[in-house]
Amino acid sequence: MRIGRVHQRVVPKVRPAASAAARYDFLRAHHDGAATLAVLATSSGIAILILATRLLTA
């Protein structure tokens, strides 16, 4: 009787929890920074529109 070859499964490399947490913090910080820049740009744009409207109507 011939025994068939057993295929080994490829086990994915598990990242340590500490590096995963550091990566999440890094991504979250960049997301928060981008959100802050978007808010500032929007508020600046609104302020410029208000000033331009006042200048054009004056």
C-alpha positions as CSV (number, residue, x, y, z in Angstrom):
1,M,0.0,0.0,0.0
2,R,1.3,3.4,-1.0
3,I,0.9,6.3,1.4
4,G,0.0,9.6,-0.3
5,R,2.0,12.7,0.3
6,V,0.7,15.0,3.0
7,H,0.6,18.6,1.8
8,Q,1.7,21.1,4.4
9,R,-0.4,24.1,4.9
10,V,1.1,27.5,4.7
11,V,0.6,29.2,8.1
12,P,0.4,33.0,7.8
13,K,2.9,34.9,9.9
14,V,1.2,36.4,12.9
15,R,2.3,39.9,13.8
16,P,2.9,40.6,17.4
17,A,0.1,42.6,19.1
18,A,2.4,45.4,20.0
19,S,3.4,46.1,16.4
20,A,-0.3,45.9,15.3
21,A,-1.2,48.4,17.9
22,A,1.6,50.7,16.9
23,R,0.5,50.5,13.3
24,Y,-3.1,51.2,14.2
25,D,-2.1,54.3,16.2
26,F,0.0,55.5,13.2
27,L,-2.9,55.1,10.8
28,R,-5.3,56.7,13.2
29,A,-3.0,59.7,13.8
30,H,-2.8,60.2,10.0
31,H,-6.5,59.9,9.6
32,D,-7.1,62.4,12.4
33,G,-4.6,64.8,10.9
34,A,-6.2,64.6,7.5
35,A,-9.6,65.2,9.0
36,T,-8.3,68.3,10.9
37,L,-6.8,69.6,7.6
38,A,-10.1,69.1,5.8
39,V,-12.0,71.0,8.6
40,L,-9.5,73.8,8.5
41,A,-9.6,74.1,4.7
42,T,-13.4,74.1,4.7
43,S,-13.7,76.7,7.4
44,S,-11.1,78.8,5.6
45,G,-12.9,78.5,2.3
46,I,-16.2,79.6,4.0
47,A,-14.5,82.6,5.6
48,I,-13.0,83.6,2.3
49,L,-16.4,83.4,0.6
50,I,-18.0,85.5,3.3
51,L,-15.2,88.1,3.0
52,A,-15.5,88.1,-0.8
53,T,-19.3,88.5,-0.6
54,R,-18.9,91.5,1.8
55,L,-16.3,93.1,-0.5
56,L,-18.5,92.6,-3.6
57,T,-21.6,93.9,-2.0
58,A,-19.9,97.0,-0.5
